[in-house]
């Protein structure tokens, strides 16, 4: 019996033929250099419940990470005021680096079938470290760094890549959209936590505020871990054994990795410094405290809309203009002089940076040659680009210095974002030639 779908089964834009198992009917064509996979189910109740669980995990983890701009401001002016902004920024940048640096480890473990073990391990480390942060004392830099930078960073490192990769188990045509919905959880968390921390730290103090947020994180991680389900039998590859070395001679992939590395040096500037910038420029203090929340709330729309457009037009076709616009909004920080300009820049950066992060995952995933490469390719790319995340905030803090010369870090960050867009253009050009289609 012949089983020929109306459209050839595809994986993220790469044609995949053979071993199509549909309702017990199996037809295998032994052809050279073909990747043989099982067709992945596309949606359903179990799939969307898993998306909800992943959403809750990113709310509690990456959403909390995106609240570091509030901590940067509070540490600089109060809790760690004896230390320079650049030194304090190492806490946030190290924490930000870890989800990407450990991506290659957690991605490989995800591909190997250890999704739940990795998620539980990472969730436990993250929650424990957050409660340890509540015990840190004022001006004790090492206590904050070990708990928030190292500990919470490690927890993020073991949860992030598996959580955003789980959509590949349940979706075929709408993988990018599902990933965008999952990533919107980080935007929601990054709205709730900055408001909560800004308000509570004044009324209840640092320790009580951190512990209160810790209980929310714990609840969301428990529920999220319980809701997520895997479908490894749908993504096993009977093709060639995974060859990591081949990634390094894949020109489109390596140009994309280089672009990710360069952009990560500039991308996070508003996330870390926008609230401090607003306060330093004497913009309404109440609104300044909400700037990070406004930015992250806008990001939820960008994450979903960006990946929906990626499904329609191709990830790199949307990713490149989004990168350029994000760079433009970073330059726009220098134009923030009043309430209106602060809200405008916060919203625009939030929308396009939210779309950028979501599209980055979809774009890197689209470079995989088979489902079995998703975790490894994404993890390796994030690991290599993580060095930019590590150095970005300290370099920006050093450029800022104690005199608060804002033009230097803004121009530095904006130029790097624009430069990275040209590297993604090279990736797109190579993919168009390779795949003979403009939808890449």
Helices and strands as residue ranges (DSSP letters): E 10-11, E 14-15, E 20-22, E 25-27, H 45-60, H 62-65, H 68-74, I 75-79, H 85-101, H 103-111, H 115-133, H 141-144, I 145-151, H 152-165, G 166-169, H 175-204, H 206-227, G 232-234, H 244-247, H 251-264, H 269-280, H 285-313, H 315-331, G 332-335, H 339-365, G 371-373, H 374-400, H 406-435
